[in-house]
Amino acid sequence: MNKIFKNLLVSSPNEGGGLFFIHEDELFKLDNFKTTGLSVKGRSIVRGVQPNKLWLHKKAHEITQNTVPFDDIHDTYIDGHFVYLVRTSGNEIIKLNDAGDEVQRWVFPGEKDALHINCLEKWNGNIVFSAFGEFREHRAYKGKTKKSGFVQDLLTGHRLITDLSQPHSLVSIGQNLLLANSEDKELSEYGPSGDLIRTLTLDGYTRGIYVAENTIYIGLSCSRNIENSGISTATVVAIDRSSWKELGRVQMPAKEIYGIQGLADHDMIHVLANITSISSSKMVAVITEREG
């Protein structure tokens, strides 16, 4: 019998969080470092670690506030030799080179965490991002996110999709864009003109999407942002890419999922070894510091 879940990395923030690996329908927890944004391109991995670290796994390199001013990383995105990251608290998107040096920074108006910018993707050749809404005061989106969210082109400022409710997890699929309309517990697909093509409603706070050859994987979280999230533990759901019918589920011993990424067979061992190497070295440092 064919296995549905294969070669998936899943990031989990906050309580019970860390980095998980799902292979041949089995779940493995790789470490306990609470993780938000996760981007994988070949053997390169960029990972946002709470509260204020960025790990470049391929280079076994850690970037902190000492070298690049940031905190509250929500998402990361690898684009060639550059890395983009979202600093949600500052309404900012930061571009780094592959050595971890800052190249450019976009700062959007408003008080701390006003827009709640969260996720990044390259869609039809342009870097785009999602946000909860056009607010100006600190977390003014609380209780006001219904149809306030949007997807916007980073360089032009053009609003590509509007009327969203806590959008996350942008994934380009051909000329179309998949996203999690999280507050409404939806997986949605939009055309290149921003027109809604189809929507699937699930039973949890949708966040984290990965598209394989025949399957879409989407994460469900027990969110703090909506009432009655519908599930008791974080769950990865497999959906048929053509029919959008559910194929199966894997539950996780955590409350939330942030990102889902897939590993190619020929890169899997290398990537997992790299993750294990840096995670173990960081754990040794934590233990040494506590003992001291």
N, C-alpha and C positions, 0 to 999 in steps of 0.2 A: 504493500500500500504506500502511495506517494505521501511524503511529508509536506505539510502546508507551510510551516515556518522554517526558514533556512537562512543562515548567515545574516542575522539582524542584530545591530547594536541599538540599544535603547537607553536614552539618558533619563534620569529621574532626579528632580530637585527636592529640597525640603525633607520632611520626615521620612525616614526609611530609604532615602535616595541613594544614588550611586550610578554605576554603569553596569548594564546587563547585556548578556549575549543569548540569543535564542537560535538554536541549531537543531535540525531534525526534530522539531516540536518540543525540545527540552530547553528549560530556562537555567541559565547560570549567572550568578552575580560575580562580576569581575572585581569590583572594589566598592567601598563605601563613600567615596568622594562625591558629594552631592553635585549633580551636573545639570546644566541647562542646555545651552546651544551646543550642537554637535554637527560637524561637517566632515564628510569623508569623500576624498577624491583619490582613487587608486590606493596608494599606500600612505597618503597624507591624511592626518586627522587633526582637527582643531577642536578644542573642547573648552567650554566655559565652566569653571568650577566655582561654586559658591564659597565665600561671598565675593571674592574679588581677584580671581586668578584666571589666566588663559594658558592652556597647555597646548604646545605644538608637539604632538607625539613623535612625528617623524624625525624631528631634530632633538627630541628629548629636552625641550626648552620650555621654561616657564616664564611668562610675562606677568609682571605685577604692577601695582600703582607706582612703584619706584622708578620704572622706566617709561611707562605710558599711563597718563592720568585717566583712570576709568574705575568704575565699580558697577555692581548690579548688571553683569552681562546677561542678556536674555538669549541672544542668538549669535551664531558665527556662520560665515560662509566663505568657502575657498573659491577664488576666481583666478585661475592661472597662478601667477607668482604673488598674488595679493590675498589678503585675508580681510574681510569686513566683519565688524562686530557691532552689536547694538548695546549702547549704554542707556538703558531705559530710564534710570533715575535722572539723567541729564538731558533727556530728549535728543540724544546724539547717536550718530552712526560714524564709526571710526574705520579708516582704511589703513592697513599695515602692509609692509612688504614681507616677503617670506623669512626675513631675519627678525621680524618683530618690531621694526621701527615704524613710527607713525608717519604716514604719507599725507593724509588729508583727514579733515574732521568736519562733518556737517552738524550744525547745532540748530535745532528748531525752537521756535519761541514758546514761552510758557514757564511756569514754575516747575519745581522738581517733579518728575513723573507726571506731567500734565497730559501728554498725548498717549502715553503707554505704548510707545513704539516697541515692537517685539520680534518680528521675524523677517528674514531676508531671502531673496531668490533672484535668479537671472531669468527673466521672462522675455522671449523674443528679442534677445540681445541687450536688454536693459536691466540694471539692478533695480529691484522694487522692494518695498517694505510694507508691512501691515501695522496699523495702529488702531487703538480703541476709539479715537475721536478727536475732533478739533477743539480741545479744551485749553484753558490758560492757567487755571489754578491747580495747586497740588492735589492730584488724584480726584479732580472734580468729576471724573468719569464714573465714580462710584454711584451705582443706581441709575445711571444715565446712558448706558452703553447700547441699549436696544436700537439697532439700525443707525448708530452713530459712527461705526467703524469704516475703515477704507483701506484700499491698497493704492500706493502712490509710487510714481517713478522718482527715484532718488535725485537724478540730475535735472530733470525738467520741472519737477513739482506737480506734474499732471496727475490728477486723480483718475485712476484706471477703473476701479470698482468702488462703489459706495453702498450705503444702506446695509452694512454688515454689523454683526453683534459679537464683539470680542474676537476678531479674526486672528488666526495663528497659522503657522505651518504651510507656507506657500511652496508649492511644488509644480514646476513646469512640466507639462505632458504634451509634447508636440507644440502646437501654437496655443494650446489652452492652458489654464491654470487651475490646479486643485488647491483648495484651502479648507481649513477647519473653521467653520462658523460656530465657535466654541460655545457661546452662551445659549445658542439654540440646539446644541448637541448634533450639529450637522457636518457632513462631508459634502462639499459643493464643487462643481466644475463650471468654469467660466470660459467663454470664447475670447478670441483676441480683441474684440471690441468691448469687452466687459459685460457681455450678455450672459445671463445665467442659463446653463444648458441642462443641468440636472442636480438634484439634491437627494441625499440619503440621511434620514434621521436615525440616530442611534440612542443608546440608553446611558450615556455618560458624557462628561465634558470632553469634547473632541480636541485633541492636540497631539501633534506628531504624525507625519505622513511619510511613507516611503512607497514608491511604485516599482515593482518588479515586472518581469516580462508578461505574466498573466494575472498578477495579483496586486491589489492595493492593500497596504498595511496601515492601519490607523490606530492611534492610542486613545484610550478613554481614561480620564482621571476623576478622582473624587475631589472636585474643585472646591476651593473656598469662595469662588466668585459667583456661584449660583446655588440656589436651594435645590435639594432633592436631586443630587447628581445621578442617582439611579443605580450606582454600583457600589460595592463595599471595598474594592481594591482595584488598583490600576490594572488595566487589561489591554492587550494588543489584539485587535480584530483583523482577520484576513477577509478580504472582499474580492470577488471575481471582477477582474478589470473590465470585462465586457458587459456582464449582466448587472453588476453591482449587488449581487446576492452574497450574503454572508457564508463563508466557508468554514470558519472555526475561530477559536479564541485561545489565548494563553494569558492566565492571570499572573500578576507579579506581587511580591511581598512589599509593596510600596503604595503610597497614596496617589502619586502623580507621575505622568509621563510628559517629558518636554519634546524630545526629538527621537526620530527613528531613522537609521541609516542602514544600507546594505553593504555587504562586503563581497567582492568577486572571489571566486574559488581560488584563483591563482595568487591573490593578495592576502587571503584570510590568515594564514599562519604568521606571515610577517607582521600584519597589523596587530593581531592578538599578542604576539611576543613583545611588540613595542609597547602596547598598553600595559601589559603585565610588568614590564621592566620599569617604566616610570612610576606606576602605581605602587609597586613594592618599595622603590626608593623613597617615595614620599611618605609611605607608611613608616618606614624605618626612621625617617626624620621626625615624624610626629611622636613616635614612641621614645626616641632619644630625648626629645625636648621635655616630654612629660616626666621621664625618669630624672632628668636634670633638675 
